[in-house]
Amino acid sequence: MAGPQPDGAGVSRLDAMRATVTRTLRAVRLVIRDGRIPRPLRWAGGLGLLPVPGPFDEIVLLAVAGVLWLGYRDQLSEAWQQAAAP
């Protein structure tokens, strides 16, 4: 079990989390605007973000993520690298 952290440790962890979230949002924005990814797939991702009751939205998001991971890995990697640039 970890003891109390020094004052500076929590700040750097918070900064790292903030940087990761910011980079992820930039990458998502780049992927959404990427014309090499079919528009119906991008629309399905948007549909998965809607607050639909039940497991429908989660299933749609998992299906979209699987298709993106299997078929568009290069575009995802490129967006992640571009999102790192300030």
PDB file of N, CA, C and O in Angstrom:
ATOM      1  N   MET A   1       0.835  -1.171   0.000  1.00  0.00           N
ATOM      2  CA  MET A   1       0.000   0.000   0.000  1.00  0.00           C
ATOM      3  C   MET A   1       0.884   1.240   0.000  1.00  0.00           C
ATOM      4  O   MET A   1       1.842   1.321   0.768  1.00  0.00           O
ATOM      5  N   ALA A   2       0.578   2.177  -0.830  1.00  0.00           N
ATOM      6  CA  ALA A   2       1.397   3.371  -0.975  1.00  0.00           C
ATOM      7  C   ALA A   2       1.054   4.380   0.109  1.00  0.00           C
ATOM      8  O   ALA A   2      -0.101   4.531   0.506  1.00  0.00           O
ATOM      9  N   GLY A   3       2.073   5.053   0.567  1.00  0.00           N
ATOM     10  CA  GLY A   3       1.888   6.087   1.572  1.00  0.00           C
ATOM     11  C   GLY A   3       1.572   7.412   0.907  1.00  0.00           C
ATOM     12  O   GLY A   3       1.367   7.466  -0.306  1.00  0.00           O
ATOM     13  N   PRO A   4       1.530   8.478   1.686  1.00  0.00           N
ATOM     14  CA  PRO A   4       1.252   9.797   1.105  1.00  0.00           C
ATOM     15  C   PRO A   4       2.331  10.195   0.112  1.00  0.00           C
ATOM     16  O   PRO A   4       3.509   9.890   0.300  1.00  0.00           O
ATOM     17  N   GLN A   5       1.921  10.869  -0.934  1.00  0.00           N
ATOM     18  CA  GLN A   5       2.848  11.297  -1.970  1.00  0.00           C
ATOM     19  C   GLN A   5       3.344  12.707  -1.665  1.00  0.00           C
ATOM     20  O   GLN A   5       2.640  13.499  -1.039  1.00  0.00           O
ATOM     21  N   PRO A   6       4.560  13.012  -2.109  1.00  0.00           N
ATOM     22  CA  PRO A   6       5.031  14.384  -1.973  1.00  0.00           C
ATOM     23  C   PRO A   6       4.131  15.323  -2.767  1.00  0.00           C
ATOM     24  O   PRO A   6       3.435  14.892  -3.687  1.00  0.00           O
ATOM     25  N   ASP A   7       4.146  16.591  -2.416  1.00  0.00           N
ATOM     26  CA  ASP A   7       3.249  17.563  -3.043  1.00  0.00           C
ATOM     27  C   ASP A   7       3.402  17.618  -4.560  1.00  0.00           C
ATOM     28  O   ASP A   7       2.399  17.739  -5.264  1.00  0.00           O
ATOM     29  N   GLY A   8       4.609  17.533  -5.081  1.00  0.00           N
ATOM     30  CA  GLY A   8       4.848  17.660  -6.520  1.00  0.00           C
ATOM     31  C   GLY A   8       4.416  16.451  -7.319  1.00  0.00           C
ATOM     32  O   GLY A   8       4.170  16.582  -8.518  1.00  0.00           O
ATOM     33  N   ALA A   9       4.309  15.267  -6.709  1.00  0.00           N
ATOM     34  CA  ALA A   9       3.987  14.044  -7.453  1.00  0.00           C
ATOM     35  C   ALA A   9       2.561  14.080  -7.997  1.00  0.00           C
ATOM     36  O   ALA A   9       2.322  13.647  -9.124  1.00  0.00           O
ATOM     37  N   GLY A  10       1.617  14.587  -7.215  1.00  0.00           N
ATOM     38  CA  GLY A  10       0.234  14.650  -7.675  1.00  0.00           C
ATOM     39  C   GLY A  10       0.053  15.621  -8.818  1.00  0.00           C
ATOM     40  O   GLY A  10      -0.772  15.391  -9.702  1.00  0.00           O
ATOM     41  N   VAL A  11       0.811  16.705  -8.816  1.00  0.00           N
ATOM     42  CA  VAL A  11       0.707  17.703  -9.879  1.00  0.00           C
ATOM     43  C   VAL A  11       1.217  17.127 -11.191  1.00  0.00           C
ATOM     44  O   VAL A  11       0.583  17.317 -12.229  1.00  0.00           O
ATOM     45  N   SER A  12       2.341  16.433 -11.169  1.00  0.00           N
ATOM     46  CA  SER A  12       2.877  15.889 -12.415  1.00  0.00           C
ATOM     47  C   SER A  12       1.979  14.785 -12.956  1.00  0.00           C
ATOM     48  O   SER A  12       1.847  14.638 -14.171  1.00  0.00           O
ATOM     49  N   ARG A  13       1.363  14.010 -12.075  1.00  0.00           N
ATOM     50  CA  ARG A  13       0.440  12.967 -12.527  1.00  0.00           C
ATOM     51  C   ARG A  13      -0.793  13.602 -13.167  1.00  0.00           C
ATOM     52  O   ARG A  13      -1.290  13.122 -14.185  1.00  0.00           O
ATOM     53  N   LEU A  14      -1.276  14.676 -12.565  1.00  0.00           N
ATOM     54  CA  LEU A  14      -2.427  15.397 -13.129  1.00  0.00           C
ATOM     55  C   LEU A  14      -2.072  15.995 -14.485  1.00  0.00           C
ATOM     56  O   LEU A  14      -2.880  15.942 -15.412  1.00  0.00           O
ATOM     57  N   ASP A  15      -0.883  16.560 -14.614  1.00  0.00           N
ATOM     58  CA  ASP A  15      -0.443  17.109 -15.894  1.00  0.00           C
ATOM     59  C   ASP A  15      -0.331  16.015 -16.958  1.00  0.00           C
ATOM     60  O   ASP A  15      -0.686  16.236 -18.116  1.00  0.00           O
ATOM     61  N   ALA A  16       0.156  14.847 -16.572  1.00  0.00           N
ATOM     62  CA  ALA A  16       0.279  13.737 -17.514  1.00  0.00           C
ATOM     63  C   ALA A  16      -1.101  13.257 -17.966  1.00  0.00           C
ATOM     64  O   ALA A  16      -1.305  12.966 -19.145  1.00  0.00           O
ATOM     65  N   MET A  17      -2.038  13.175 -17.034  1.00  0.00           N
ATOM     66  CA  MET A  17      -3.400  12.767 -17.401  1.00  0.00           C
ATOM     67  C   MET A  17      -4.037  13.793 -18.329  1.00  0.00           C
ATOM     68  O   MET A  17      -4.684  13.428 -19.310  1.00  0.00           O
ATOM     69  N   ARG A  18      -3.858  15.059 -18.027  1.00  0.00           N
ATOM     70  CA  ARG A  18      -4.415  16.126 -18.856  1.00  0.00           C
ATOM     71  C   ARG A  18      -3.820  16.073 -20.264  1.00  0.00           C
ATOM     72  O   ARG A  18      -4.544  16.236 -21.246  1.00  0.00           O
ATOM     73  N   ALA A  19      -2.514  15.849 -20.369  1.00  0.00           N
ATOM     74  CA  ALA A  19      -1.857  15.777 -21.677  1.00  0.00           C
ATOM     75  C   ALA A  19      -2.372  14.585 -22.478  1.00  0.00           C
ATOM     76  O   ALA A  19      -2.564  14.691 -23.690  1.00  0.00           O
ATOM     77  N   THR A  20      -2.594  13.457 -21.818  1.00  0.00           N
ATOM     78  CA  THR A  20      -3.095  12.273 -22.512  1.00  0.00           C
ATOM     79  C   THR A  20      -4.517  12.491 -23.013  1.00  0.00           C
ATOM     80  O   THR A  20      -4.840  12.114 -24.140  1.00  0.00           O
ATOM     81  N   VAL A  21      -5.362  13.088 -22.197  1.00  0.00           N
ATOM     82  CA  VAL A  21      -6.741  13.354 -22.612  1.00  0.00           C
ATOM     83  C   VAL A  21      -6.763  14.352 -23.767  1.00  0.00           C
ATOM     84  O   VAL A  21      -7.522  14.182 -24.721  1.00  0.00           O
ATOM     85  N   THR A  22      -5.939  15.384 -23.684  1.00  0.00           N
ATOM     86  CA  THR A  22      -5.870  16.381 -24.756  1.00  0.00           C
ATOM     87  C   THR A  22      -5.401  15.746 -26.057  1.00  0.00           C
ATOM     88  O   THR A  22      -5.957  16.013 -27.122  1.00  0.00           O
ATOM     89  N   ARG A  23      -4.375  14.903 -25.967  1.00  0.00           N
ATOM     90  CA  ARG A  23      -3.865  14.236 -27.178  1.00  0.00           C
ATOM     91  C   ARG A  23      -4.918  13.307 -27.764  1.00  0.00           C
ATOM     92  O   ARG A  23      -5.068  13.230 -28.984  1.00  0.00           O
ATOM     93  N   THR A  24      -5.647  12.602 -26.907  1.00  0.00           N
ATOM     94  CA  THR A  24      -6.692  11.695 -27.379  1.00  0.00           C
ATOM     95  C   THR A  24      -7.798  12.460 -28.092  1.00  0.00           C
ATOM     96  O   THR A  24      -8.263  12.033 -29.149  1.00  0.00           O
ATOM     97  N   LEU A  25      -8.222  13.584 -27.530  1.00  0.00           N
ATOM     98  CA  LEU A  25      -9.264  14.388 -28.174  1.00  0.00           C
ATOM     99  C   LEU A  25      -8.791  14.956 -29.508  1.00  0.00           C
ATOM    100  O   LEU A  25      -9.568  15.012 -30.461  1.00  0.00           O
ATOM    101  N   ARG A  26      -7.535  15.376 -29.591  1.00  0.00           N
ATOM    102  CA  ARG A  26      -6.995  15.855 -30.875  1.00  0.00           C
ATOM    103  C   ARG A  26      -6.980  14.734 -31.907  1.00  0.00           C
ATOM    104  O   ARG A  26      -7.333  14.947 -33.066  1.00  0.00           O
ATOM    105  N   ALA A  27      -6.566  13.530 -31.482  1.00  0.00           N
ATOM    106  CA  ALA A  27      -6.513  12.391 -32.405  1.00  0.00           C
ATOM    107  C   ALA A  27      -7.910  12.026 -32.894  1.00  0.00           C
ATOM    108  O   ALA A  27      -8.097  11.725 -34.072  1.00  0.00           O
ATOM    109  N   VAL A  28      -8.882  12.052 -32.002  1.00  0.00           N
ATOM    110  CA  VAL A  28     -10.264  11.744 -32.398  1.00  0.00           C
ATOM    111  C   VAL A  28     -10.759  12.770 -33.411  1.00  0.00           C
ATOM    112  O   VAL A  28     -11.404  12.412 -34.396  1.00  0.00           O
ATOM    113  N   ARG A  29     -10.462  14.031 -33.173  1.00  0.00           N
ATOM    114  CA  ARG A  29     -10.858  15.080 -34.114  1.00  0.00           C
ATOM    115  C   ARG A  29     -10.225  14.845 -35.490  1.00  0.00           C
ATOM    116  O   ARG A  29     -10.880  15.039 -36.514  1.00  0.00           O
ATOM    117  N   LEU A  30      -8.962  14.431 -35.516  1.00  0.00           N
ATOM    118  CA  LEU A  30      -8.285  14.162 -36.787  1.00  0.00           C
ATOM    119  C   LEU A  30      -8.900  12.961 -37.502  1.00  0.00           C
ATOM    120  O   LEU A  30      -9.076  12.984 -38.720  1.00  0.00           O
ATOM    121  N   VAL A  31      -9.226  11.918 -36.749  1.00  0.00           N
ATOM    122  CA  VAL A  31      -9.826  10.720 -37.348  1.00  0.00           C
ATOM    123  C   VAL A  31     -11.205  11.043 -37.914  1.00  0.00           C
ATOM    124  O   VAL A  31     -11.565  10.570 -38.992  1.00  0.00           O
ATOM    125  N   ILE A  32     -11.970  11.844 -37.187  1.00  0.00           N
ATOM    126  CA  ILE A  32     -13.318  12.202 -37.657  1.00  0.00           C
ATOM    127  C   ILE A  32     -13.252  12.970 -38.978  1.00  0.00           C
ATOM    128  O   ILE A  32     -14.120  12.807 -39.836  1.00  0.00           O
ATOM    129  N   ARG A  33     -12.246  13.789 -39.138  1.00  0.00           N
ATOM    130  CA  ARG A  33     -12.120  14.603 -40.362  1.00  0.00           C
ATOM    131  C   ARG A  33     -11.342  13.912 -41.476  1.00  0.00           C
ATOM    132  O   ARG A  33     -11.214  14.460 -42.570  1.00  0.00           O
ATOM    133  N   ASP A  34     -10.822  12.720 -41.212  1.00  0.00           N
ATOM    134  CA  ASP A  34     -10.019  12.008 -42.206  1.00  0.00           C
ATOM    135  C   ASP A  34     -10.924  11.458 -43.303  1.00  0.00           C
ATOM    136  O   ASP A  34     -11.789  10.624 -43.039  1.00  0.00           O
ATOM    137  N   GLY A  35     -10.729  11.917 -44.508  1.00  0.00           N
ATOM    138  CA  GLY A  35     -11.555  11.490 -45.632  1.00  0.00           C
ATOM    139  C   GLY A  35     -11.295  10.072 -46.084  1.00  0.00           C
ATOM    140  O   GLY A  35     -12.079   9.528 -46.861  1.00  0.00           O
ATOM    141  N   ARG A  36     -10.214   9.450 -45.621  1.00  0.00           N
ATOM    142  CA  ARG A  36      -9.917   8.068 -46.015  1.00  0.00           C
ATOM    143  C   ARG A  36     -10.751   7.059 -45.244  1.00  0.00           C
ATOM    144  O   ARG A  36     -10.809   5.889 -45.621  1.00  0.00           O
ATOM    145  N   ILE A  37     -11.395   7.493 -44.176  1.00  0.00           N
ATOM    146  CA  ILE A  37     -12.282   6.617 -43.411  1.00  0.00           C
ATOM    147  C   ILE A  37     -13.699   6.864 -43.922  1.00  0.00           C
ATOM    148  O   ILE A  37     -14.145   8.011 -43.969  1.00  0.00           O
ATOM    149  N   PRO A  38     -14.408   5.805 -44.304  1.00  0.00           N
ATOM    150  CA  PRO A  38     -15.743   5.980 -44.904  1.00  0.00           C
ATOM    151  C   PRO A  38     -16.706   6.734 -43.987  1.00  0.00           C
ATOM    152  O   PRO A  38     -16.711   6.553 -42.770  1.00  0.00           O
ATOM    153  N   ARG A  39     -17.504   7.570 -44.604  1.00  0.00           N
ATOM    154  CA  ARG A  39     -18.462   8.395 -43.868  1.00  0.00           C
ATOM    155  C   ARG A  39     -19.451   7.550 -43.049  1.00  0.00           C
ATOM    156  O   ARG A  39     -19.744   7.921 -41.912  1.00  0.00           O
ATOM    157  N   PRO A  40     -19.981   6.427 -43.576  1.00  0.00           N
ATOM    158  CA  PRO A  40     -20.905   5.626 -42.749  1.00  0.00           C
ATOM    159  C   PRO A  40     -20.246   5.108 -41.462  1.00  0.00           C
ATOM    160  O   PRO A  40     -20.912   4.989 -40.434  1.00  0.00           O
ATOM    161  N   LEU A  41     -18.971   4.807 -41.515  1.00  0.00           N
ATOM    162  CA  LEU A  41     -18.266   4.350 -40.317  1.00  0.00           C
ATOM    163  C   LEU A  41     -18.139   5.488 -39.303  1.00  0.00           C
ATOM    164  O   LEU A  41     -18.271   5.281 -38.097  1.00  0.00           O
ATOM    165  N   ARG A  42     -17.881   6.687 -39.814  1.00  0.00           N
ATOM    166  CA  ARG A  42     -17.809   7.848 -38.912  1.00  0.00           C
ATOM    167  C   ARG A  42     -19.177   8.163 -38.321  1.00  0.00           C
ATOM    168  O   ARG A  42     -19.275   8.535 -37.151  1.00  0.00           O
ATOM    169  N   TRP A  43     -20.243   8.017 -39.122  1.00  0.00           N
ATOM    170  CA  TRP A  43     -21.599   8.236 -38.619  1.00  0.00           C
ATOM    171  C   TRP A  43     -21.958   7.190 -37.571  1.00  0.00           C
ATOM    172  O   TRP A  43     -22.613   7.507 -36.579  1.00  0.00           O
ATOM    173  N   ALA A  44     -21.538   5.957 -37.780  1.00  0.00           N
ATOM    174  CA  ALA A  44     -21.820   4.905 -36.799  1.00  0.00           C
ATOM    175  C   ALA A  44     -21.129   5.217 -35.470  1.00  0.00           C
ATOM    176  O   ALA A  44     -21.685   4.958 -34.403  1.00  0.00           O
ATOM    177  N   GLY A  45     -19.932   5.767 -35.534  1.00  0.00           N
ATOM    178  CA  GLY A  45     -19.248   6.182 -34.307  1.00  0.00           C
ATOM    179  C   GLY A  45     -20.018   7.274 -33.589  1.00  0.00           C
ATOM    180  O   GLY A  45     -20.125   7.257 -32.363  1.00  0.00           O
ATOM    181  N   GLY A  46     -20.554   8.224 -34.342  1.00  0.00           N
ATOM    182  CA  GLY A  46     -21.378   9.269 -33.740  1.00  0.00           C
ATOM    183  C   GLY A  46     -22.665   8.706 -33.143  1.00  0.00           C
ATOM    184  O   GLY A  46     -23.118   9.156 -32.091  1.00  0.00           O
ATOM    185  N   LEU A  47     -23.249   7.723 -33.820  1.00  0.00           N
ATOM    186  CA  LEU A  47     -24.452   7.071 -33.304  1.00  0.00           C
ATOM    187  C   LEU A  47     -24.151   6.371 -31.980  1.00  0.00           C
ATOM    188  O   LEU A  47     -24.977   6.368 -31.067  1.00  0.00           O
ATOM    189  N   GLY A  48     -22.965   5.782 -31.888  1.00  0.00           N
ATOM    190  CA  GLY A  48     -22.576   5.099 -30.660  1.00  0.00           C
ATOM    191  C   GLY A  48     -22.377   6.035 -29.492  1.00  0.00           C
ATOM    192  O   GLY A  48     -22.405   5.598 -28.341  1.00  0.00           O
ATOM    193  N   LEU A  49     -22.175   7.323 -29.761  1.00  0.00           N
ATOM    194  CA  LEU A  49     -21.991   8.298 -28.683  1.00  0.00           C
ATOM    195  C   LEU A  49     -23.300   8.833 -28.131  1.00  0.00           C
ATOM    196  O   LEU A  49     -23.307   9.523 -27.111  1.00  0.00           O
ATOM    197  N   LEU A  50     -24.413   8.522 -28.796  1.00  0.00           N
ATOM    198  CA  LEU A  50     -25.714   8.987 -28.312  1.00  0.00           C
ATOM    199  C   LEU A  50     -26.099   8.253 -27.024  1.00  0.00           C
ATOM    200  O   LEU A  50     -25.776   7.076 -26.862  1.00  0.00           O
ATOM    201  N   PRO A  51     -26.782   8.938 -26.115  1.00  0.00           N
ATOM    202  CA  PRO A  51     -27.178   8.303 -24.850  1.00  0.00           C
ATOM    203  C   PRO A  51     -28.420   7.427 -25.015  1.00  0.00           C
ATOM    204  O   PRO A  51     -29.507   7.789 -24.566  1.00  0.00           O
ATOM    205  N   VAL A  52     -28.251   6.285 -25.656  1.00  0.00           N
ATOM    206  CA  VAL A  52     -29.352   5.361 -25.888  1.00  0.00           C
ATOM    207  C   VAL A  52     -29.404   4.377 -24.713  1.00  0.00           C
ATOM    208  O   VAL A  52     -28.370   3.829 -24.332  1.00  0.00           O
ATOM    209  N   PRO A  53     -30.573   4.147 -24.140  1.00  0.00           N
ATOM    210  CA  PRO A  53     -30.650   3.198 -23.034  1.00  0.00           C
ATOM    211  C   PRO A  53     -30.333   1.773 -23.496  1.00  0.00           C
ATOM    212  O   PRO A  53     -30.629   1.389 -24.627  1.00  0.00           O
ATOM    213  N   GLY A  54     -29.749   1.033 -22.629  1.00  0.00           N
ATOM    214  CA  GLY A  54     -29.400  -0.347 -22.948  1.00  0.00           C
ATOM    215  C   GLY A  54     -28.012  -0.435 -23.554  1.00  0.00           C
ATOM    216  O   GLY A  54     -27.294   0.562 -23.629  1.00  0.00           O
ATOM    217  N   PRO A  55     -27.643  -1.611 -23.978  1.00  0.00           N
ATOM    218  CA  PRO A  55     -26.273  -1.829 -24.466  1.00  0.00           C
ATOM    219  C   PRO A  55     -26.067  -1.468 -25.936  1.00  0.00           C
ATOM    220  O   PRO A  55     -24.985  -1.709 -26.472  1.00  0.00           O
ATOM    221  N   PHE A  56     -27.071  -0.899 -26.603  1.00  0.00           N
ATOM    222  CA  PHE A  56     -26.969  -0.617 -28.039  1.00  0.00           C
ATOM    223  C   PHE A  56     -25.771   0.267 -28.374  1.00  0.00           C
ATOM    224  O   PHE A  56     -24.991  -0.064 -29.267  1.00  0.00           O
ATOM    225  N   ASP A  57     -25.617   1.384 -27.670  1.00  0.00           N
ATOM    226  CA  ASP A  57     -24.544   2.319 -27.999  1.00  0.00           C
ATOM    227  C   ASP A  57     -23.173   1.715 -27.726  1.00  0.00           C
ATOM    228  O   ASP A  57     -22.228   1.973 -28.472  1.00  0.00           O
ATOM    229  N   GLU A  58     -23.049   0.916 -26.669  1.00  0.00           N
ATOM    230  CA  GLU A  58     -21.764   0.279 -26.388  1.00  0.00           C
ATOM    231  C   GLU A  58     -21.400  -0.738 -27.465  1.00  0.00           C
ATOM    232  O   GLU A  58     -20.239  -0.843 -27.860  1.00  0.00           O
ATOM    233  N   ILE A  59     -22.395  -1.483 -27.937  1.00  0.00           N
ATOM    234  CA  ILE A  59     -22.148  -2.475 -28.983  1.00  0.00           C
ATOM    235  C   ILE A  59     -21.710  -1.783 -30.267  1.00  0.00           C
ATOM    236  O   ILE A  59     -20.783  -2.240 -30.936  1.00  0.00           O
ATOM    237  N   VAL A  60     -22.371  -0.690 -30.612  1.00  0.00           N
ATOM    238  CA  VAL A  60     -22.003   0.056 -31.818  1.00  0.00           C
ATOM    239  C   VAL A  60     -20.579   0.592 -31.697  1.00  0.00           C
ATOM    240  O   VAL A  60     -19.801   0.486 -32.645  1.00  0.00           O
ATOM    241  N   LEU A  61     -20.228   1.163 -30.549  1.00  0.00           N
ATOM    242  CA  LEU A  61     -18.874   1.692 -30.361  1.00  0.00           C
ATOM    243  C   LEU A  61     -17.825   0.584 -30.440  1.00  0.00           C
ATOM    244  O   LEU A  61     -16.760   0.785 -31.024  1.00  0.00           O
ATOM    245  N   LEU A  62     -18.112  -0.574 -29.863  1.00  0.00           N
ATOM    246  CA  LEU A  62     -17.160  -1.692 -29.942  1.00  0.00           C
ATOM    247  C   LEU A  62     -16.998  -2.178 -31.384  1.00  0.00           C
ATOM    248  O   LEU A  62     -15.890  -2.502 -31.810  1.00  0.00           O
ATOM    249  N   ALA A  63     -18.098  -2.229 -32.129  1.00  0.00           N
ATOM    250  CA  ALA A  63     -18.015  -2.653 -33.530  1.00  0.00           C
ATOM    251  C   ALA A  63     -17.200  -1.653 -34.352  1.00  0.00           C
ATOM    252  O   ALA A  63     -16.353  -2.051 -35.152  1.00  0.00           O
ATOM    253  N   VAL A  64     -17.453  -0.361 -34.158  1.00  0.00           N
ATOM    254  CA  VAL A  64     -16.707   0.677 -34.884  1.00  0.00           C
ATOM    255  C   VAL A  64     -15.233   0.617 -34.509  1.00  0.00           C
ATOM    256  O   VAL A  64     -14.365   0.707 -35.377  1.00  0.00           O
ATOM    257  N   ALA A  65     -14.947   0.465 -33.221  1.00  0.00           N
ATOM    258  CA  ALA A  65     -13.549   0.380 -32.777  1.00  0.00           C
ATOM    259  C   ALA A  65     -12.856  -0.821 -33.394  1.00  0.00           C
ATOM    260  O   ALA A  65     -11.698  -0.725 -33.802  1.00  0.00           O
ATOM    261  N   GLY A  66     -13.545  -1.947 -33.467  1.00  0.00           N
ATOM    262  CA  GLY A  66     -12.958  -3.136 -34.080  1.00  0.00           C
ATOM    263  C   GLY A  66     -12.652  -2.939 -35.560  1.00  0.00           C
ATOM    264  O   GLY A  66     -11.581  -3.317 -36.035  1.00  0.00           O
ATOM    265  N   VAL A  67     -13.588  -2.352 -36.277  1.00  0.00           N
ATOM    266  CA  VAL A  67     -13.377  -2.102 -37.710  1.00  0.00           C
ATOM    267  C   VAL A  67     -12.229  -1.117 -37.917  1.00  0.00           C
ATOM    268  O   VAL A  67     -11.390  -1.312 -38.796  1.00  0.00           O
ATOM    269  N   LEU A  68     -12.195  -0.058 -37.106  1.00  0.00           N
ATOM    270  CA  LEU A  68     -11.103   0.914 -37.223  1.00  0.00           C
ATOM    271  C   LEU A  68      -9.764   0.256 -36.915  1.00  0.00           C
ATOM    272  O   LEU A  68      -8.782   0.483 -37.622  1.00  0.00           O
ATOM    273  N   TRP A  69      -9.719  -0.554 -35.867  1.00  0.00           N
ATOM    274  CA  TRP A  69      -8.469  -1.198 -35.467  1.00  0.00           C
ATOM    275  C   TRP A  69      -7.986  -2.178 -36.542  1.00  0.00           C
ATOM    276  O   TRP A  69      -6.791  -2.245 -36.834  1.00  0.00           O
ATOM    277  N   LEU A  70      -8.908  -2.926 -37.121  1.00  0.00           N
ATOM    278  CA  LEU A  70      -8.506  -3.928 -38.110  1.00  0.00           C
ATOM    279  C   LEU A  70      -8.236  -3.334 -39.490  1.00  0.00           C
ATOM    280  O   LEU A  70      -7.307  -3.761 -40.176  1.00  0.00           O
ATOM    281  N   GLY A  71      -9.032  -2.361 -39.900  1.00  0.00           N
ATOM    282  CA  GLY A  71      -8.931  -1.883 -41.268  1.00  0.00           C
ATOM    283  C   GLY A  71      -8.276  -0.536 -41.465  1.00  0.00           C
ATOM    284  O   GLY A  71      -7.869  -0.204 -42.578  1.00  0.00           O
ATOM    285  N   TYR A  72      -8.164   0.249 -40.406  1.00  0.00           N
ATOM    286  CA  TYR A  72      -7.667   1.616 -40.556  1.00  0.00           C
ATOM    287  C   TYR A  72      -6.587   1.930 -39.527  1.00  0.00           C
ATOM    288  O   TYR A  72      -6.508   3.043 -39.006  1.00  0.00           O
ATOM    289  N   ARG A  73      -5.762   0.932 -39.245  1.00  0.00           N
ATOM    290  CA  ARG A  73      -4.721   1.083 -38.236  1.00  0.00           C
ATOM    291  C   ARG A  73      -3.721   2.170 -38.605  1.00  0.00           C
ATOM    292  O   ARG A  73      -3.251   2.900 -37.732  1.00  0.00           O
ATOM    293  N   ASP A  74      -3.395   2.283 -39.872  1.00  0.00           N
ATOM    294  CA  ASP A  74      -2.434   3.315 -40.311  1.00  0.00           C
ATOM    295  C   ASP A  74      -2.980   4.723 -40.065  1.00  0.00           C
ATOM    296  O   ASP A  74      -2.251   5.602 -39.607  1.00  0.00           O
ATOM    297  N   GLN A  75      -4.271   4.934 -40.372  1.00  0.00           N
ATOM    298  CA  GLN A  75      -4.864   6.246 -40.153  1.00  0.00           C
ATOM    299  C   GLN A  75      -4.919   6.594 -38.659  1.00  0.00           C
ATOM    300  O   GLN A  75      -4.693   7.741 -38.273  1.00  0.00           O
ATOM    301  N   LEU A  76      -5.222   5.590 -37.825  1.00  0.00           N
ATOM    302  CA  LEU A  76      -5.256   5.826 -36.381  1.00  0.00           C
ATOM    303  C   LEU A  76      -3.872   6.178 -35.851  1.00  0.00           C
ATOM    304  O   LEU A  76      -3.716   7.092 -35.041  1.00  0.00           O
ATOM    305  N   SER A  77      -2.878   5.444 -36.317  1.00  0.00           N
ATOM    306  CA  SER A  77      -1.497   5.719 -35.879  1.00  0.00           C
ATOM    307  C   SER A  77      -1.032   7.096 -36.336  1.00  0.00           C
ATOM    308  O   SER A  77      -0.382   7.825 -35.585  1.00  0.00           O
ATOM    309  N   GLU A  78      -1.367   7.438 -37.555  1.00  0.00           N
ATOM    310  CA  GLU A  78      -1.000   8.756 -38.083  1.00  0.00           C
ATOM    311  C   GLU A  78      -1.668   9.883 -37.297  1.00  0.00           C
ATOM    312  O   GLU A  78      -1.036  10.897 -37.000  1.00  0.00           O
ATOM    313  N   ALA A  79      -2.950   9.703 -36.961  1.00  0.00           N
ATOM    314  CA  ALA A  79      -3.665  10.716 -36.172  1.00  0.00           C
ATOM    315  C   ALA A  79      -3.051  10.843 -34.785  1.00  0.00           C
ATOM    316  O   ALA A  79      -2.932  11.953 -34.267  1.00  0.00           O
ATOM    317  N   TRP A  80      -2.659   9.725 -34.173  1.00  0.00           N
ATOM    318  CA  TRP A  80      -2.059   9.757 -32.844  1.00  0.00           C
ATOM    319  C   TRP A  80      -0.724  10.514 -32.875  1.00  0.00           C
ATOM    320  O   TRP A  80      -0.420  11.289 -31.968  1.00  0.00           O
ATOM    321  N   GLN A  81       0.059  10.282 -33.921  1.00  0.00           N
ATOM    322  CA  GLN A  81       1.356  10.970 -34.045  1.00  0.00           C
ATOM    323  C   GLN A  81       1.154  12.471 -34.301  1.00  0.00           C
ATOM    324  O   GLN A  81       1.861  13.300 -33.729  1.00  0.00           O
ATOM    325  N   GLN A  82       0.197  12.812 -35.152  1.00  0.00           N
ATOM    326  CA  GLN A  82      -0.073  14.224 -35.429  1.00  0.00           C
ATOM    327  C   GLN A  82      -0.627  14.935 -34.207  1.00  0.00           C
ATOM    328  O   GLN A  82      -0.374  16.125 -34.018  1.00  0.00           O
ATOM    329  N   ALA A  83      -1.371  14.231 -33.383  1.00  0.00           N
ATOM    330  CA  ALA A  83      -1.959  14.841 -32.193  1.00  0.00           C
ATOM    331  C   ALA A  83      -0.888  15.181 -31.150  1.00  0.00           C
ATOM    332  O   ALA A  83      -1.121  16.014 -30.274  1.00  0.00           O
ATOM    333  N   ALA A  84       0.263  14.551 -31.238  1.00  0.00           N
ATOM    334  CA  ALA A  84       1.347  14.833 -30.277  1.00  0.00           C
ATOM    335  C   ALA A  84       1.997  16.186 -30.550  1.00  0.00           C
ATOM    336  O   ALA A  84       2.547  16.811 -29.644  1.00  0.00           O
ATOM    337  N   ALA A  85       1.932  16.632 -31.801  1.00  0.00           N
ATOM    338  CA  ALA A  85       2.534  17.930 -32.152  1.00  0.00           C
ATOM    339  C   ALA A  85       1.690  19.052 -31.562  1.00  0.00           C
ATOM    340  O   ALA A  85       0.462  19.005 -31.633  1.00  0.00           O
ATOM    341  N   PRO A  86       2.332  20.055 -30.982  1.00  0.00           N
ATOM    342  CA  PRO A  86       1.572  21.157 -30.372  1.00  0.00           C
ATOM    343  C   PRO A  86       0.879  22.052 -31.362  1.00  0.00           C
ATOM    344  O   PRO A  86       0.212  23.009 -30.967  1.00  0.00           O
TER     345      PRO A  86
END
